[in-house]
Amino acid sequence: MTTILVVAKAPVPGRVKTRLAVDIGAHAAARVAAAALLDTMRACTGALGRGRCRLALDGELADAVDASRIRRALASRPAGMSGRERQVR
């Protein structure tokens, strides 16, 4: 059984897409990062099914752009997973 681990930074302005942020601003760059993360999670789930994709997120989701959308995309944490790793819906 294949499982994929998606490793990403929380899309917090000033922490992600910093080179892009020079041209479009930190908040807009973080929105790009959030959209890319959500697309990646959707693609992984579509390819492997729910429960076979995992997300290891660096940073605080509470500070992230589109945090509520990202939270909705995360399922409850299965037993034995680390604190920052979450199952993707």
C-alpha positions as CSV (number, residue, x, y, z in Angstrom):
1,M,0.0,0.0,0.0
2,T,1.5,3.3,-1.1
3,T,1.4,6.4,1.1
4,I,2.6,9.8,0.1
5,L,4.0,12.4,2.5
6,V,3.5,16.0,1.4
7,V,6.0,18.3,3.1
8,A,5.2,22.0,3.1
9,K,5.5,25.3,5.0
10,A,2.4,26.8,6.4
11,P,1.5,29.6,3.9
12,V,2.4,32.4,6.3
13,P,3.1,35.8,4.7
14,G,6.8,36.5,4.9
15,R,7.7,32.8,5.3
16,V,6.8,31.4,1.9
17,K,7.4,32.4,-1.7
18,T,9.7,35.2,-0.6
19,R,11.2,35.9,-4.0
20,L,7.8,36.2,-5.5
21,A,6.7,38.4,-2.7
22,V,9.2,41.1,-3.8
23,D,7.0,41.6,-6.9
24,I,3.5,40.9,-5.7
25,G,3.6,41.4,-1.9
26,A,3.9,38.9,1.0
27,H,0.2,38.3,1.4
28,A,-0.4,37.6,-2.3
29,A,2.6,35.3,-2.4
30,A,1.2,33.4,0.6
31,R,-2.1,33.0,-1.2
32,V,-0.2,31.4,-4.1
33,A,1.5,29.0,-1.7
34,A,-1.9,28.2,-0.1
35,A,-3.5,27.5,-3.4
36,A,-0.6,25.3,-4.4
37,L,-0.8,23.4,-1.2
38,L,-4.5,22.8,-1.5
39,D,-4.1,21.7,-5.1
40,T,-1.3,19.2,-4.1
41,M,-3.4,17.8,-1.3
42,R,-6.4,17.4,-3.7
43,A,-4.2,15.7,-6.4
44,C,-2.7,13.3,-3.9
45,T,-6.1,12.3,-2.5
46,G,-7.5,12.0,-6.0
47,A,-4.6,9.7,-7.0
48,L,-4.4,7.5,-3.9
49,G,-7.6,8.0,-2.0
50,R,-8.4,9.4,1.4
51,G,-6.2,8.1,4.2
52,R,-3.2,7.4,1.9
53,C,-1.9,11.0,1.8
54,R,-0.1,12.7,4.7
55,L,0.8,16.3,5.3
56,A,3.9,17.4,7.4
57,L,3.4,21.1,7.8
58,D,6.2,23.4,9.1
59,G,4.9,26.6,10.9
60,E,1.7,27.6,12.5
61,L,-1.4,27.0,10.6
62,A,-3.2,29.6,12.7
63,D,-1.0,32.3,11.1
64,A,-1.5,31.0,7.5
65,V,-3.4,32.5,4.7
66,D,-6.6,30.4,3.9
67,A,-6.1,28.6,7.2
68,S,-9.7,27.6,7.5
69,R,-9.7,26.0,4.0
70,I,-6.5,24.1,4.8
71,R,-8.0,22.9,8.2
72,R,-11.1,21.6,6.3
73,A,-8.8,19.7,4.0
74,L,-7.1,17.9,7.0
75,A,-8.7,14.9,8.6
76,S,-8.3,13.8,12.3
77,R,-4.8,12.7,13.2
78,P,-4.3,8.9,13.2
79,A,-2.7,7.3,16.2
80,G,1.1,7.2,16.0
81,M,1.6,10.3,13.8
82,S,3.8,13.1,14.9
83,G,2.3,16.4,16.1
84,R,2.7,18.4,12.9
85,E,1.8,15.5,10.6
86,R,-1.9,15.3,9.5
87,Q,-3.9,13.1,7.3
88,V,-5.3,14.7,4.2
89,R,-8.9,14.3,3.4
